[in-house]
Amino acid sequence: MARQARIKSNSGIYHVMIRGINKEKIFINELYKIKLLDIIKEIKKEIDFSIIAYCIMDNHLHLLIRDNEDSLAIIMKKLNVKYAMFYNRVQKRYGYVFQNRFRSEAVENEKYLLGALRYIHNNPVKANITKNLSEYE
């Protein structure tokens, strides 16, 4: 069965999510999370996009991203490959790091944008990692 084509956002804004394979913790500690942010900065030097919001959990990542070049697939491919290479090298392992391909939802209106922002920022509270949103880096 062929996979469903991504819906292109007229606004250029997407809510993107990637998860560790088997829901494994792939952003284990601050070092891994900082490396992910460094990789995003690296990619931003090559491709015009901006991060509106993000939340890095231990086993998944949420991004609210504005893609100014219609390059979401390229951005995410670079992010996934670069992070997987880092993770596998540090963990002394081989193979897939991410479960399936990234998920994305087109953000077409202000109501959805505000809802996605709330969802992303409240993710640590919802997961019972912290009671106060401001306590989660």
C-alpha positions in Angstrom: 0.0 0.0 0.0 1.4 3.4 -1.0 1.9 6.0 1.7 -0.3 9.0 1.7 1.2 12.2 0.2 1.9 15.1 2.6 -0.5 18.0 2.6 1.3 21.2 1.4 0.7 24.1 3.7 -0.4 27.4 2.0 1.1 29.3 5.0 4.4 27.3 4.9 3.9 26.4 8.6 3.9 22.8 9.7 3.6 21.0 13.0 6.2 18.2 12.7 6.8 15.2 15.0 9.5 12.5 15.0 9.7 9.7 17.4 12.5 7.3 18.4 12.2 3.8 17.0 10.1 1.6 19.3 9.5 4.7 21.4 13.1 4.5 22.7 14.6 7.4 24.4 16.9 9.0 21.8 17.3 12.4 23.4 18.7 10.9 26.5 20.1 14.0 28.2 21.1 17.6 27.7 24.1 16.7 25.5 21.8 14.9 23.0 19.2 17.8 23.0 21.9 20.4 22.5 23.3 18.4 19.6 19.9 18.3 18.0 19.6 22.1 18.3 23.1 22.5 16.8 22.1 20.3 13.9 19.0 22.5 13.3 21.3 25.6 13.3 23.6 23.9 10.8 20.7 23.1 8.5 19.4 26.7 8.8 22.7 27.9 7.2 21.7 25.9 4.0 17.9 26.2 3.9 15.6 29.2 4.7 13.3 28.1 7.5 12.5 29.2 11.0 11.5 27.4 14.2 8.4 29.0 15.7 8.3 26.5 18.7 9.8 23.2 19.7 9.8 20.7 22.5 12.4 18.0 22.8 11.1 15.1 24.9 13.2 12.0 25.7 11.7 9.9 23.0 10.2 12.4 20.5 10.5 15.9 19.1 7.8 18.5 18.2 8.6 21.3 15.9 6.5 24.2 14.7 8.3 25.2 11.6 7.9 27.8 8.9 9.4 26.4 5.6 10.2 29.4 3.4 11.6 27.3 0.5 9.1 24.4 0.3 11.9 22.2 1.5 10.3 20.4 4.5 11.2 16.9 3.3 14.9 18.0 2.8 15.1 19.7 6.1 13.7 16.7 8.0 15.9 14.3 6.0 19.0 16.2 6.9 17.9 16.5 10.5 17.1 12.8 10.8 20.3 11.6 9.0 22.7 13.9 10.9 21.2 13.2 14.3 21.1 9.4 13.6 24.8 9.4 12.6 25.6 11.3 15.9 23.4 9.1 18.0 24.7 5.8 16.5 28.3 6.9 16.9 28.0 8.0 20.5 25.8 4.9 21.5 28.1 2.6 19.5 25.2 1.1 17.6 23.9 0.7 14.1 20.5 1.0 12.4 17.5 3.1 12.5 17.0 5.7 15.2 13.6 7.1 14.2 10.3 5.3 13.9 8.9 5.6 10.4 9.1 8.9 8.6 8.3 12.2 10.3 4.7 13.2 10.7 3.6 16.7 9.7 0.3 18.7 9.8 -0.2 21.7 7.7 -1.0 24.8 9.8 -3.5 26.9 7.8 -5.1 29.3 10.3 -4.5 31.2 13.5 -6.7 28.9 15.6 -4.6 25.8 14.6 -1.4 27.7 15.0 -2.3 28.7 18.6 -3.5 25.2 19.4 -0.3 23.7 18.1 1.8 26.2 20.1 -0.2 25.2 23.2 0.1 21.5 22.5 3.9 21.7 21.9 4.7 23.8 25.0 2.4 21.8 27.3 3.8 18.4 26.2 6.1 18.0 29.3 3.2 18.9 31.6 0.9 16.5 29.8 3.5 13.7 30.1 3.8 14.4 33.9 7.5 15.3 33.6 6.9 18.6 35.3 4.0 20.4 36.9 5.1 23.8 35.8 5.8 24.5 32.1 8.5 27.0 33.0 10.6 24.3 34.7 11.2 22.4 31.5 14.0 23.5 29.4 
